[in-house]
């Protein structure tokens, strides 16, 4: 299933814009309760105004709140960013540490955020268990676990470590674009033939195709081809079991 998803979303990537580990860390913290698209709208101004951890830590609170307001919960997010930056300055000389054990000690940073930063800013493989990832791996039958840490542990044993970061990208892309929480587009799913949850959503190919969602990005040039309905042929359990 992973191989098929990778082929279907060869352009899968982190959808938060960043130029360095600090920017990705802050952007990931800001992405709570909002979309990556919205975060990407405010971070250019945020990072142009406060380019370093020291700048963020010493920011004028009202000024930062005005920048972050479109993301929602802007007062709490301003507090989080200032506290996070101050801790990075005090404990790590202003540089984001490239280690899980250090990242999770920072204010507001859990394993999910740490894995985003490690995988995308430092090239250290990590599995990002967000709501999409958790929902899909349960639908795929890879695990029944609900706890993100346990999901990470179980799925990590199924997929080679070197693939963990890309695995996270393609599963999250699939969750955002096809396998939606309420109305999954089963009839247009590239892994329908192996999915034990096939039939949870719309199975008619034409109707399912209308449920697909795509990002507006140059790297998504293949989106139009991906929109083509994918039939869900009947296969034996043995066939399904052959897919990792």
N, C-alpha and C positions, 0 to 999 in steps of 0.2 A: 504493500500500500504506500509505503514511504517513497519507493522508487517511482511509482506512478504519479504521486503528487509532485515530486521533484521535477518530473518531465512536464507536468501540466503547468507548473509555476517556476520555470527556470530563472525568472527574474526576481524571485522572492528575496526580500531584503528588509532590513530595519526601516520602518517608515517614518522614524523621527530624524530630522535633519541635524547633523552635528559635524564639527570639524576636529574635535578632540574629546578625550574621555570625560573631562569636566562638563562639557556641553551636553554630552549624551546622558550623563548621570542626572544633571539638573532637568533636562527635557523629560526623562523617564519619570522623575518625581512629579513633574507638572502634568503628566498625562493621566493621572488619576482623575476619574470622574469627568473626563472630557475626551475628545478625539485627538489623534496624532495630527490631523490636519489643522486643528485649532492651535495646538502647541507650536506647530511649525510657523504659524502666523505671528506669534508673539516672541519667539526666541531670537530672531534676528535683531530686534530692538533691544531685547534683554542683554544679549551677549555683546552687542556693540557698545552699550552703556556700561556694562560690568564685565570686561573681558577675562578677568582672573578670579580665582577663589577669594583673594583678599578684597577685591573690588565688590564682589557679591556680599561678603561678610560685613563690609562697611557701608552697604547701600542705604540710601534714604528710604525708609519704610514706605512712606506715602508715594514716592516716585515709583518704587517697584510694584506696589499694589496697583497703580494706574496701568502699568505695562501688563500685569498678569490678570487684570480684571476679566478679559474675555474668556479665560479658561475656567471661570467659576471657582468658588471657594478661595478667592484670591488672597484674602487676609491670612488664612491658614497656610496657603502655599507660600506666601511671602515669608512667614515665620519659618517654614520648613527649609526654604532655600537659604535664608540667612544663617540659620543654625547649622545646616549641613556644610555650608562654605566655611563657617567659623571653625568647625571641627576639623575640616580638611587642612586649614591653615595652621591650626594649633598642633595637630597630631602628625600631619604628613607633609609639612612644609609646603602646603598649597598644591600638592599633586595628588590626583586620585590614585589610591593604591591598587595595584593589579592583582589583588588576592582576595578570594572569597572571605577568608577569616577576618580580614580588615574591613572590607566593604560593609559587611552586615553589622558592624559595630557603629556605623555612621547613623545619625538621626534620620529616621524615615526610610532606611534602606533595608529591604529584606532580600531573600534569595532570588526572587523573581527579578528585581531591579539589578541586583548584583550580576546575575547571569546575562542580562541584556548588555551591561557594560563590558563584562569580561569577553563575551562572545563577539561583540561588534566593534569595540574600541581597542581591545587587546589581542584579539584572535585566539582567545582561550575558550575551547568548547564549553558550552553550557546549555541547559534546557530551560527555556522560559515558560513556566506554567502560569499562563494567564487564564481568564475565564474561557476563551476560545479553545485553548489547548486542552484544558481539563475536560471540557464538554466533548470535544472530538475524540480524545483517546478513550473515553468511556463508551462513546457510540461505536468506535471501531472495535471494541471488545479487548483492547490492550490491557485495561485495568478497570477495576470497580472502585478504586480508591477515590476519595473526595479530597483528602488532605494534599495540598500542593507538594509538600516535601516527599510524601510517600509516592505520589505520581511521578515525580522526578526520578526517584530511586528505581521504581518498577520499569518505567520506559527507558531509562538509561541502560538497563540490562538487555533490552531488546534491540537497540540500535547502536552501531559502533560509535565510540566517543567522538571521533573526528567529524561525525555527521550531526552532532547534537545542535549546533547553532543553526544550520540550514534546516534541520528537522523542525525546529521551533518556527522558523520563518514560513515554511510551506504549510504547516498545520494551521498556523494563525492566519495566513492568507486564505486558506480554504474555509476557515471558520467565518472570516469576514465577508467572503465573496460568494460562497456556495452553501456550506453547511451551517445555515443560520440557526439560532436558538429556537425560534418559533416556527419558521417556515423553511426548513432545509429543502434545497432544490435537488432532490434525490434523482430525478429523471435526467439531470444534466451533470451528474457527479462522475468524475474520472475514476473513482474507486468504488462505484456502486456494486460492481460484481463481487467484491470481496467484503462488503460492509454488512455486518450482522444487523445493523439498524436500518437497512434499506427499506423504504416504505414509511418511515417516520414522517416524511414530508411528501411534497408533490412528486409523483412518479411519471406523469405524462411529460414527455420530452419538451414539447412546445410550451406548455404552461410552466414547466420548471425553468426553462431558459429565460423566461420573463422575470424570474426571481433573482437572477444572478446580479451581482454588484461588482463594479470594477473601479480601481483607483485611476485617477487622471495623472499619469506620470509617463514620461518618455520611455522609461524602461518597460512599460507594459504594452509594448507594440503588439504583442501576441494576444492581447485581450480579446480581439474580435474573433480570432480562431478559437480561443478557449470558450467562447460563448456558444459554439455549436453544440446542440443537444447530444448527450452521450447516452446511448442505450444501456440498459442494465441486463445483460444476458444472464440466463440461469446457469449457475456453475455448481459443481458438487462441493461439499465441505472440504474434500481433499484438495481441490484446486485453490480454495480460499486459504487453506492453511499454509500453502506454499509461499504466501506473500509475507514479507517482514514489515 
